[in-house]
Amino acid sequence: MDRAAVGALVQSAVDGDAAGWKALVEGLSPLVWSVARAHRLSDADAHEVYSTVWFRFAQHLGRIREPEKAGSWLASTARHECLKVIKSSHRMTPTDDAQLLDRISDDRTPEQWVIESEEASAEAERIRQLWQAFEELGARCRQLLRILMSSPPPSYQEISAGLGIAVGSIGPLRQRCLRRLRVRLSARGVL
Amino acid sequence: MNSDAHDSDGPPHDSDDLDGTADMNSADGTDDTDGFDDELDGEADDLAEFEGDDSLDNDLLEETLRQAAAIMDPVPAQLQQTAVEAYTLYSLDTRLAELTFDSLVHGIPVRGVLDAPRMLTFRTDELTVDVEVTAHGLMGQVLPPQEARIEVLSGPQLSSPPTLTADDMGRFTGDLRVSGPFALRLRTDAEVVMTEWLRA
């Protein structure tokens, strides 16, 4: 989301406009969700982190000093909550690839079922292949790409806040990870 | 430390070592033992010198990934609705008690203790609330000592939340199991104070 737009929406929410708040939620939800997913949280933990972050953002709304950076605030807060989840070790999510692949085949979202039941269209299959190739990438590429692919495209500042990495390293990492993904896609004959 | 982050949550680098991201800053794109990927496609790095040529392809691939994410891993609609409803938590007449200590971040692990209680401290300029969350319930202390009604909130729309009472020494306790997002709303004689939302 464009910074100026975020700043304006925060300001209107501060001024009491519920529609401004709703637009903020719609525009920045995918970013917050992607930070939780990038940290490989389970569904339940991702739900709790996402909720906590938005509740806290509402609480801080009148106190945010740089409204145009609300996206980075949300991403950073989400990251810290994710790290706490990971730190309470008994709730740690296993990350070995076999388990991830299981998740793809056994735990499909309604959207996936729709795709598959409607028709095994080439496009749906392409998306499935793409997703699977993405899931098979190394941990750091998965992490970076999962945030990068949230919609609307996040700024590098937001990605930096969500992952705790320097803004300057994001461009090179992105190139590297997309290149690796492309190699995997070629191997699958998808590209 | 990213200047964009308005950290209200303890020292900036509190738990960086946990997920292996701490050394990402030093990734230089040439080290193959950095966990970016398995060794299977190490040969991909041979393409490094052609980077300049694939920027258009990269943009396209990124956009395709974006479409895939919207289908394969969207924000659950009901969850997003909770965030929309959270607007009711925006209140200017409630004082915010910020989290200043969280044992999960700052605590020293006790050897052999798996389920150590979560210790939290919240502060306003005038008031401190110490809270201990265990598997059995919630206890704590308001300082300076004073009576207070304490509501335990777990979400934006809660008409009659569970309530605890702090005695004249400021102590409160309850066998209330807290899990997921929660916040305490304290009503003292002088004011209404709300703790920062946290995940128990």
Interface residues (C-beta under 8 A of the other chain):
Chain A: A13 A18 W21 K22 V25 E26 S29 P30 V32 W33 S34 R37 H39 H47 E48 V49 Y50 S51 T52 W54 F55 R56 F57 A58 Q59 H60 L61 G62 R63 I64 R65 E66 K69 S72 W73 S76 T77 H80 E81 C82 L83 K84 V85 I86 K87 S88 H90 T109 E111 Q112 I115 I127 R128 L130 W131 F134 L137 G138 A139 R140 C141 Q143 L145 R146 L148 M149 S150 S151 P153 Q157 E158 S160 A161 L163 G164 I165 A166 V167 S169 P172 L173 R174 Q175 R176 C177 L178 R179 R180 L181 R182 V183 R184
Chain B: N2 D4 A5 H6 D7 S8 D9 G10 D14 S15 D16 L18 D19 G20 T21 A22 M24 N25 A27 G29 D34 G35 F36 D37 D38 D41 E43 A44 L47 E51 D54 S55 D57 N58 L61 E62 T64 L65 R66 Q67 A68 A69 A70 I71 M72 D73 P74 V75 P76 L79 Q80 T82 A83 V84 A86 Y87 T88 L89 Y90 L92 L96 D102 L104 V105 L114 G155 P156 G180 P181 A183 M194 E196 W197 L198 R199
